[in-house]
Amino acid sequence: MRLGLYNAILHDRTLPEALEVIAGAGLTGIELNTGGFLPAVHVPTFDDILVSDAARDDILAVFEGTGVEIAGLNANGNPLHPTTAIGQKHAEDVRRSIRLAERLGQHRVVTMSGLPGGEPGATRVNWVVNAWNSAALDILDHQWDVAAPFWREMDRFAADHDVKVALELHPQNLVFNAADVHKLIDLTGATHLGVELDASHLFWQQMDPVAVARHLGPLVLHAAAKDVRINPQWAQLNGVLDNSFRRLSPDEARTNLGGDEWANEWPAESAWDFVALGRGHDVAYWTQFLRALHEIDPDMFVNIEHEDVSLGRVEGVREAAEVLKAADTALQDALVR
């Protein structure tokens, strides 16, 4: 498999410095953030690249001799958000990322399916966690009516640029499990939509990423290696949908998610946490994860996403890389037996 890193954790340094970290960890790819919830820190000449061959060649030259190549683009956001300042901006970021991918010789753009409001005129998103009542199904009907034409048009746009869009199965989005993937494809007739298989969000929902990969097969276009640890002492009391988050104030360091929305502070007594690879699932599990992806596409990029706050940025990348490389070595050894 081809092993890389999603670059957001290295937004604190320049692109050449980030490439040094990635190469030093024994990885060969970098998935570049190009909009959505986070800015395109490592693509400062984005607009120029879209129209200038010289600007395109300049950024590609940064990778020469580094041993690291571009491993897809990432515009994770909410392109269906009912607030114009967020939804239209994130949707345009996806379109721009598709155009940028074509310019850079890339064929994968990662994003999220998005989540509309619960009814016409809404200004806030509405995630239906469990549609046991008829009103919840009314909300879902409205949201699919919003999502289907948007993704039908985006699929055609991606096809025109020889790019496939990989949707991360992320809660607080309309598409977050296998059934939703099938529904989206059925409603849109899409040929250039698929899945970015991020194991972490499947783990905490009690889904099995290996089973999901084998079920979806060629609809899996891209993958993220990110681990989760369940904390039984709190999960048994509050479950995995616990909402004990703290609102951060304007004078605290916080991440803007678009418009007037900000990321909240993670619960101190959390039912689950994002952890470095190996701290939630061992090398043997990640070997099986890579095997399932290899069955779909041996050349697929599997990019580490590091969000373990107990570790430093570089420290966490290196620890995760050692686990992922060990899993890949075990897979390759098994394949030649």
Number of C-alpha atoms within 10 A of each C-alpha: 18 15 24 29 31 23 26 21 17 21 16 13 12 12 21 13 12 21 25 15 18 26 16 15 20 17 25 21 25 26 25 23 26 28 24 26 21 18 15 22 20 21 16 13 15 18 12 13 20 18 12 13 12 11 16 18 13 13 18 14 11 14 15 10 8 15 15 20 18 19 25 26 29 28 28 24 27 27 28 27 24 23 20 13 12 21 22 16 21 25 24 15 24 29 16 18 30 31 21 22 24 18 17 19 13 19 18 28 32 29 29 28 28 26 27 30 21 22 17 12 9 13 14 15 20 21 18 16 10 8 12 9 8 9 11 17 14 13 20 21 14 16 23 18 13 17 22 19 13 16 22 19 13 21 21 16 17 25 17 13 16 17 23 24 30 26 25 26 25 20 17 17 21 24 24 21 19 15 10 13 20 14 14 21 18 11 15 18 14 18 15 22 28 26 29 25 28 23 24 25 21 21 19 20 13 9 15 14 20 19 12 17 25 17 13 18 17 14 21 22 26 27 25 22 25 26 29 23 19 17 15 13 11 15 16 10 10 15 15 17 13 15 11 14 14 12 12 14 10 8 6 7 8 14 13 13 15 20 12 9 11 16 15 15 12 13 14 10 15 21 21 21 21 21 24 29 29 21 16 18 17 14 19 14 14 25 22 17 23 25 24 20 27 14 12 18 16 13 12 18 25 26 27 27 27 29 20 19 12 11 14 13 16 17 13 20 25 21 17 25 26 17 21 26 20 16 22 22 14 18 20 15 10 11 9 6 5
